[in-house]
Amino acid sequence: MQAMPIAHQAAQPAVGPISSLTGYPAAILCWLLSAGVYIAAKWVAPEMPPWGLCFWRLTLACAILLPIVHRHHDAMIGLLRTRALEVVAVGAIGLTLCQGMIYHGLNDTNATTAGIIMALSPVMTMVLARFVLGEPLGLWKSLGALVALAGMIFIVAHGNLTALLQLEFNAGELWIVGSAFCWGLYTVLLRRAKFGIELLPMVVLLLGAGALVALPFHLWELFNDARSAMDVHSILALAYLAGPGGALMYYLYNKSVETLGASRASMLLYLQTVFVAMLAYLLLGEELHDYDLVGAAFIVAGIILATVVKPRPAQPRVA
C-alpha cells in the first residue's frame, strides 16, 4: 500500500543461510506492518480525511528516515537539481494518488476487500510494462491477467451479475482499483526512470515528493471537511502509519532487498493480503464474504499463471 514498499530494480544477490535468516524475517515483518496500515486507516476513516492521512503519513515518514540517509544527501540533492519534476511525478502517482485512493476507498469498503484487490497490482504492473516499456507479455501472462481481472470485477460487483451488467459498483472498491492501477504505473515508471541512487534515499525523496503533492488536497480538506480536526484516534493512527507502518516498513523492505534481492522480497508481497484478512478479522471484526473468496481464488489463479507458469522453450527442428 501504500502502504506498499517501493519497487526497485537491483542485482540479485546469492541467498545463503545467513542472508535468509535476516532477509526473510525482515520481509515478513515488513508486509505485516504494511497490512496494519489498512487496519489503522480503516479504523480512523470516520474521523480522519483521506488526504490529511496521506499527507501526514508521508511527511512524518520522510522526516523519520531523512537523518538515516544523511550519507546520501549530496546524491539526493544532485538528483533533485537535475530531475526534480520526474521525482515529483513518480512520487505523486505511486505515493500520493495510490495512498489517497486507498484511504478514500476504505470509507466505503472493508480492509479485507481492499487487501484482496490490491493483490492485483503486480498483474497490472506486467500489463502496463507491456505498453510503457515494451516488455513482452506472452500467452500465460496475458491469460493470467485476464483471470485476475475477472476476479477483481467479481469482487467489485459483489458477485452480482445484474450489478455487473448495469455497471452498479461500490465506489469504495473502485477507488481501490484505481489505487492498484496507480501502483502498477508507478512501478513501471520507476523502472523506466532509473534514477541511479540507492533504494532507501530514493524512498525518502519519493516520500517527500508525495507529501508535497498531497499538501494542496489536504488544505482543501481543511476548509471543506468537517472531520479534519485531530483527535486521539487520529493521532494514534498517524503514529502507527508514520512509524511502524511507514518509516520502519520501508527500512525493513530495503534490508530485505539487500539480502534477498528485489524479486524475492517483492514476491512475499502476497503475504500482505493474508495478513490484512487476519488482522481485519481480529481487530475490526470483519469477515470474508463469498464474493471475496471467489474473487481471491481468481486473482491467485491469475497470479500463478502470470508469474509461475513458464512457456516451454522452442524445440530445435530436426533437419
N, C-alpha and C positions, 0 to 999 in steps of 0.2 A: 504494500500500500504505500499506498503511500506511504503509505507506510511500507512500501516495498523498497528494498535496497537498490542502490544504483547499479545499473548494468555496466559491465566493464569488460573490455577485451584484454586478456592478459595471457602471457605464456603459461602453459600448463606445467606445473612442477610435478616431479615424481612424488607420489603419495606413499610415504613409508610409514612404519609403525608409530614413530614419534609425531609426525605431522598429522596423522589420523587421530591420535589421542587428543590433540589440541584443536584441529580443524573441524572435525565433525561435531564435538560438543559446542564449539563456538557458533557453527552454522545452525544447529538445532535450537540453541538458546536465542539466536537472532530471530528465527522465524516464530518462536514462541512469543517473544516480545512484540514482534510485528503483528501477530494475531491479537495481542492485547490492545493494540491501537483501535481495532474495530470495536472492541468491547467498551473501551473508555469513551470513544466518540459516540457510540450509540447511547451509552448511559447518560451523557451530558447533552445529547441532542435537543431535549426540550428547553434547555436553559442557555446554551452557547451557540451563537450563529456560526454557520459553516466556514465563512471566510475569515472570521475572527479566530476560530480554532486553527485554521490553516496558517494564517499569518503568524500567530504567536508560537505555534509549534516550530515552524521553520526558523523564525528569528531566534528563539531560545536554543534550539539545537545547534544552529550555526554559532551562536555565542559560546556555547559549551565546548565545541570542537575546535574553534579558532585558535586558542592557545596551544592545543595539542599538535597542530601542524605548523608551529612557528618556524621550523627549519625550512619550510616550503613557501614562506611568504613572498620571497623575491620572485619565485617562479609563478606564483598565483598573480602577483601584480603585473608581471610581464605578459601573462596570458590575457588579463583584462585590458591592458593597453592595446593589444593587437586584435582581440576577438571578443570584445565585451558584448556586442549585440548577439553573437552566436550563443554565448554563455547564457545571457538573459532569455533568449528564445527557447533554448533547450530546457532551462530551469522552469520556465513558465509552463511548458507543456507537461513535463514529467513530474513536477512537484506542485506548482500552484493549481493547475487545472485538474490533474489527476487526483490530488488530495481533496480539493474543494468539491469536486463532483462526488466523491465518496461520502463526504460529510453531509452534502445535500441529500444524497440518496438515503442515508441512514435515518433521515427524518420520516421516511415513508416505507421503509422495508427493514427487515431484521438483519442482524450482523451475520447470521449463518448464511442466508441467501446471498448477501454481498460477498462473503468469502468464497462461495462456490463460483459466482460469476467472475470474480477476479482471477480465478484459476484458469480462465480462458485466455488471459493476456499473453502467455508465451506463444499460443497458436496464432493470435492476432499479430504478434511480432514477426513470425515466419511469413505470414501472408504479406504484411507491409514491406518486409525486406525484399520480397519478390518485385514490388513495384518501385520502391525507393532505391534499393541497392542493386537490383538486377540479379539477386541470388536465385538460383533455380529452385522451384517448389517441388516438382516431381509428383508422381501419381499418389504415393502414400501420404505425403504431406497435404496434398490437396484434398484427398478423401478424409484425412483426419480433421482438417479444418472445417469441412462441411458437417461432419458428425458432431464435432464440438459446438459448432454454430447452432445445429438443431437442438442440442441440449440447452444452450443458453436461451434460445427462443422459447423452449418448453417451460423453462423456469419463469421467464418474464411474463408469459401468458398464463402462468399458474396452471398449466396443463389443460387449459380450457380452449378447445378448438374454435368455439364460437367467438371468444375474445380475440383469438388469433386472426380469424377471418375478418372481424370488424375492426382490427387494429386497436383494441382496447387493452392497453398495457398499464402496469403500475409505474407511475412517474419515478418513484424512488429507484426501481430496478433499472429504468432507462438511464438514470444518472450514473449508476454503477457500470453499465455497459459502456457509456461514454468515457468513464474513467479507465476501464480496461483498454479501450482504443487509444487513449492518450498515453497510457503506459507503453503500449506496443510501439507507437510512433516515437515516443521519447527514446526508447531503447535503440531503435533503428537510427535515429538522428545522432545519438551519442556515438554509435559505432562509426557512422559516416564522418563525424566531425574530427575524430582522432585528435583530441586536444593536446595530448602528449605530456601530461603530468600525471603523477601518481594518483591512485584511486581516492584516498581519504582527502587530500587537498582539493581534488575535483568535487567531491561531495560537498565540502564546505562552501566552495564557490557557487555551486548549484543551489544549495540551501539559501544562501544569501540572495541570489537572483530570484528564487522562488518567493522569498519573503517580500522583496521589492515589488514584484508584480502583484502579490496578494494585498499589499497595503491599500491601493485605491478601492478594492472591493470591500475591505474591512471598514474603511472610512465611510463608504456608502451605507454599510450596515449600521454604523454608529448613529447615523441620522435617520434611519428608516426602520430599524428592527428593535422591537420592544425587549428582546431577550439579550441585548448587548451588555447589560450590567453584569459585572463579575460577582459570583457568589462562591460559597465553599466548594460546591460540586465542580464548578468551572476551574477553580484553582487546582483542585486535586487532579482533575483530568489533564490539565495542561502540564502539571508536574510530571505525570507519567508520560504523556505524549512527547514532551521535550527531552526528558531524561532517559529512563529505561527504554521507552518506545521510540525515542528519537536518536539522540547522540550515541547512547550505548549500543543500540541496534545497528546503526551504521558502522560504528567502530568494530563490532563483532563480525559484521559481514566482510569488512576489509580484512580482518585477520583470517577468516575462513577462506577468502580468495587467495591470500598469500600462501596458505598451506595446502589447500585442496585444488586450487585453480578455479577460474571463473565458471566453467561449465559444470563442474561437480558441485560447487557451492550453490549455483543457481538451480540445479535440478532438485535440491532439497526444498525449494520454494513450495512445492505441493504439500509439504507438512503444514504450511500456514493454514490451508483450508481445513485440515483436520483439527488443528489447534483452535481455530475460530469456532468451529462447531462445538468442541468440548467446553471451551470457556463460556460460550454463549449459553450453553445448557446449564453449567454450574453456577454462573454469576448473574445471568439475566433471565433464566428460566425459559429460554427459547427451546422449541422442539423442531425437529426436521419435518417438513411437510412431504407428502407423497411426490409432489412435483419437484421438490428439491432433490429427492433421491433419484428419481428418473433422470432429471436433467444432469445431475452429477455423474450418473453412470455413462451418459452420452459424452460428457466432457472428458471423463477419464479415458473412455474408449478412443476418442479423437486424439487425445494427447499421446496415447500409446501408438496409434497408427502414425502420427506425425513425427514422433521422436524416437521410438524404439524400433519399429519395423523398418528394415533397410532393403532397398531394391537389390535383387540378385545381380551380380556383375555379369556383363555380357560374356557369353561363352565364345571362345575363339572358333572361327569357322574352319572346318577341315577341308582342305582342297581335295 
